[in-house]
Amino acid sequence: AAQATQDAASACSCDCCISQPSAAGALVCMPRAGDVATPAGLGDCSVTCKVPDSEARARFDATSGEVDYARYCPSFCRTFGVGQEAASDDALLCAAETSVTQGSASGQAQQPSAWQLELLSHGAGTAAGPAPAPAQADVSEEVTDAILDLAKTQMEEARRHAEAAGAGAKTAREAYEATLATSSTMGTAAGKAMFEQIRRAAGEQASAVLRERRRYEDAARVKAMKASQEAAMVYRKAKIRDLALADTWVERADQFKQASESRERLAEDDAMQAEQYLDDHDDEAANDYKAKAREEMVQSDTFSEEADAAKKQAEAIVAGAAWYDEAMQAAAASAMAAALPPDVAPVPLPALR
């Protein structure tokens, strides 16, 4: 059955490949596989095809002469309109890359078929002018990802220079040791001078790498510290809000306490007034003042209970606000871990209150 499938597959051809835009916007060759029907009736391309020579088989690492068009098209075919955009119904065919290369070398390119020219003309007629300019990146933050990437790129470039300088120093060392074997004092002095010069250059390159590395780490830590502070600020504001509410309850408790004491003093005064009326044998006035004193004592007790309740409420709010300290530490640590690059060690967080 495998042999029958291989015999049924046709020879690979770039006619079964079309230009499609990639994620980056450039045109690449992709398999047509019968999805595009053309006037010439070539919309019946299969998913696989035969590779004509053993060199191509070795390139695809295939055990048989049959390969997928998904591998053949981007490897052997080239788009007609590089850099242009193409819609799904205006896709252009691809040309064999070897044919285009050979034609360019001899000054005469291979002529496409009639229906290929028709697709090229149709695709060229739908050009919509230059591509829109890419949107500018947001650089509003003090330390942006672009600055970090630039610092890391400079660090890597300095590291490559240091490696090249190290290789040069090794070569100079070998030349120096070969010079020592000769009897020429001048050659020995020249070798030493060259070795010393390259050694100094390697040291300067290593220092440059270290400076770039430190600059990169400092910028990353500044950005991570800012992110951790912003995360902790949410819980800090909530704690301040709750503590302010607790102060309000404390103030209310003091007010209730003062009202209770005031009613108690009034009750004592009315009780004394009632005693005086009793001494004067004015029982009716004495009874009125006694009733008034009892009512004032009831109000005093009520205000005292309200004061105790307000005080307990304030204490409960203060005790609950202690949870925000742990929440601030956890949020700050999480934000810093997320903002730091994997190759930068985190810095200790200060105690947040």
PyMOL commands that set and color helices and strands:
alter all, ss='L'
color gray80, all
select helices_A, chain A and resi 2-8+14-16+54-60+69-76+88-90+97-106+114-125+145-180+185-279+283-321+323-339
alter helices_A, ss='H'
color red, helices_A
select strands_A, chain A and resi 17-21+27-31+48-50+66-68+77-79+94-96
alter strands_A, ss='S'
color yellow, strands_A
deselect
rebuild
show_as cartoon
